[in-house]
């Protein structure tokens, strides 16, 4: 197996892990507010900062492109294009 093939398989594994972590963390933070109620967003508690920080991270490291690349690999066996941020 060449270095390129190894790198491509690692890229798919990393994309899958990041996509899973993004989705789980968004669900968890959503459930936190359901459990704690509306008052948990008050500035004196500052619980909403976790959701804001997470949303900023997810927006900068877009989930849609990861899911597209994973789906393209699953359906067409085409590995993601290697770019600076992958």
N, C-alpha and C positions, 0 to 999 in steps of 0.2 A: 504494500500500500504506500503510495507516495505521500509526501508532506502536504500536498494540496488536498488530497482526498481526506487525510486526517483532519486538516484544518476545516474542511467543509462539514464533516460530521460533528466536529466540536462546535461549529457555528450553529448548527441545527439544535444541538443539545442546549447551548447557552440561550438561544432564542426561546426555546420551549420553557426553560426554567424562568426566564424573565417574564414571559407572557403569563405563566401560571402565578408567579409571585405578584404581578400587577393586579391580576383579577382577584386573587384571594384578599390582598390588602385593601382593595377598594370595597369589597363586600364586608370585610371586618369593620372598617371604619364606618360604613353605613349602618351596620347593626349596633355599633356602639351608641350612636345617637338615638336609635330606636329604643334601646335598653335604658339609657340614661334620661331620655326625654328632652323636650325642647329647652329646658333651662340649662342643659349642659353646654349649650353654645354661648352662654353668658361670658363676657370678657373676664369676669373674676375667676372663672374656672379654667379658661383658655384651652379647653379640650378640642376646639375646632382647629387649632393650629396643626394637629396631626393630619387632619383631612386636607387642609390647605397645602401642607408640605408634600403630602403624597400626590395630590392632583398636579402640583408643579412638576414633580419628578416624572409622573406618568406622561404629562404633556411634552416634556423635553425628550423623553425616551419612548416615542410613540408605539403603542401597542398594535395599531392597525398594520403597520409595516411588518412587524414580527409575525403576526397571524397570516398575513399574505405570503410571506416567505415560507413559513411552515406548511401552509396549504399547498403552495406551489411544489414544494418538495414531496409532500405526500401524494399529490395527484400526478405530477409529471416527472418526479425524480430529478428535478432541477434544483441544484443547490443555490443558496442566495449569492448575489453578486458581492464580492468582497469590496468593502468601502472602508473608509477611515474609522467609522463608528461601529462597524459590525464585529 
